[in-house]
């Protein structure tokens, strides 16, 4: 996950860079009171999360959004020369926990949000998404989550979970966080939130309750939808972290191939 030192957003304004003493360089994006807890990767909505790995050993989180489509952060798919890896070198693990996984899928194709900005300017983050098309449907019991097309309003409750670098073999999640505004850039909006999340959680779903569910139902997504994916962290005791909204990649997810939806 990229680390930002300071940024300005609308509603509210974020502070500039925090003092070095207030930052944890090893776990950027985690507040002074770490709210993350271990969650059951076999239960909704966490069973829709996946572990994305490359032949180079890079590891990030992703989320199943269609039977054969996973969304993750584009920066997870770069090689050392800052070029995108070929789809053939990418792998998706379903139900990963404590070194074991339920099933594996290879990646047949990928689509990204455009040229990647390695300088990490805010407008470059808008394209920090990738849609992976798998070589087969996801396993039974691992449902795709719907995409929330409208960004959550300020203060909307959210959740964020994934395979953090410090607990890489378990899903840990902040289940008590909220939306903190929109950052408008030249290339489009970014979501600002206060969910605890650090390296390894890049590409994880920022989850919001749907209008027809309370997160406890039995339908698709069980009342949860993907508001966006985590891409960047701001270090400090009160983090304001960054996600790409689902509207940025909904067209790539839906595409024009009904069998992959």
KAKARA-V186740 format. One record per run of one state. SS is the DSSP state (2 for helix, 1 for strand, 0 for the rest). FROM is the first residue (numbers start at 0). LEN is the number of residues. If there is no record, write none. Layout:
((SS:FROM:LEN) (SS:FROM:LEN))
This chain:
((0:0:1) (1:1:3) (0:4:5) (1:9:1) (0:10:9) (2:19:3) (0:22:14) (1:36:2) (0:38:7) (2:45:3) (1:48:6) (0:54:4) (1:58:8) (0:66:2) (1:68:4) (0:72:1) (2:73:4) (1:77:1) (0:78:5) (1:83:1) (0:84:2) (2:86:3) (1:89:5) (0:94:2) (1:96:1) (0:97:2) (1:99:1) (0:100:2) (1:102:10) (0:112:9) (2:121:4) (0:125:4) (1:129:5) (0:134:11) (1:145:2) (0:147:9) (1:156:6) (0:162:2) (2:164:3) (0:167:4) (1:171:14) (0:185:2) (1:187:6) (0:193:11) (1:204:5) (0:209:10) (2:219:4) (1:223:11) (0:234:6) (1:240:5) (2:245:3) (0:248:1) (2:249:5) (0:254:3) (2:257:3) (0:260:1))
